[in-house]
Amino acid sequence: MQSEFQPINAAVLTVSDTRTPETDKSGGAIADSLIAAGHVVCKRRIVPDSLDEIRKTLAEWTADPGVDVVIATGGTGITGRDVTPEAMAPLVTKAIPGFGELFRYLSYADIGTATIQSRAEGALCGTTLVFLLPGSTGAVRLALSKILIPQLDSRTKPCNFVELMVRFKE
């Protein structure tokens, strides 16, 4: 017997010094994919490549009981301005290393060894899932189609993130 679909509330964060709501293709791809899958995009914001601004937004959203998952795009590379993982680090209660590992494995087929430059990662921050994706629209589409949309679907078996959400408060 297949379980019933359960929509989740998602927040989309774009980390960029140059993107605007009109030019934010990666944030738009995240929002569009979530909505097409039946989920609700309850928050969306663009913040500059600033550790403090990123952390402030992640802390605000992960403390909001109306947000189930945060998906961020941008700031996951290895240059000086790439600080999204560092911004999230103090908020992490449980790392989800398999997300970044699987993302880089799948990404290798598209971009080869350049995938090692990505610091894409996932974590549980309090009771909110947070996923950090590269700023590339191709990387965003890959992560969503191959990993996140299936794992955010309560009908995915043998297990999925949605069925675990009620247990995050244990």
C-alpha positions, -999 to +999 in steps of 0.1 A: +000+000+000+014+034-010+013+062+015-003+095+008+017+125-004+025+150+023+035+185+012+062+202+031+071+238+037+103+248+021+124+280+023+148+289-006+179+309+000+202+322-027+236+333-016+250+358-041+264+393-044+251+397-080+218+379-083+185+397-082+150+382-081+149+386-119+183+369-125+181+342-098+179+312-120+191+287-095+168+299-067+140+299-093+148+263-103+146+252-067+113+269-061+098+257-094+109+221-087+094+221-052+062+236-063+059+211-093+064+183-068+035+196-047+054+214-019+050+249-006+077+275-009+070+295+022+100+318+021+125+329-005+154+353-001+186+365-017+215+374+007+250+385-001+281+363+003+283+374+039+288+348+067+268+369+091+239+374+067+238+338+057+239+325+093+213+350+104+189+339+077+195+302+083+191+306+121+158+325+116+144+299+092+156+268+111+139+283+143+106+288+125+083+259+131+066+267+098+097+257+078+104+220+073+134+223+049+158+250+038+175+246+004+203+271-002+222+277-035+255+294-038+286+299-017+297+263-015+329+265-035+364+270-022+371+307-029+374+333-002+338+345-007+324+310-004+312+308+032+278+291+032+290+259+049+309+279+076+277+300+081+257+268+087+283+249+108+273+263+143+236+255+136+241+218+128+228+193+152+233+163+130+253+162+097+239+142+068+272+134+050+256+110+025+239+140+008+272+156-002+288+123-010+259+113-033+257+147-049+294+147-058+291+111-071+262+120-094+279+153-104+310+135-116+291+122-146+283+158-157+315+177-148+342+152-140+367+158-114+357+194-109+330+180-086+356+178-058+355+216-056+319+215-043+312+216-006+275+208-011+262+193+022+231+185+042+223+187+079+196+187+104+196+220+122+174+216+152+143+201+136+148+216+102+166+199+072+191+222+055+207+215+021+235+236+007+238+234-031+262+250-056+251+282-074+251+265-108+216+259-122+227+225-135+240+214-101+207+226-085+186+206-110+208+175-105+205+177-067+167+182-068+158+156-095+181+128-083+182+133-045+160+159-029+126+157-047+126+118-042+137+121-005+111+149+002+083+127-011+066+107+016+058+079-010+095+071-016+104+037-002+121+022+016+125+055+035+124+093+030+130+124+050+093+133+053+085+102+074+113+110+097+103+146+103+079+138+132+108+121+150+132+150+148+119+163+181+128+131+200 
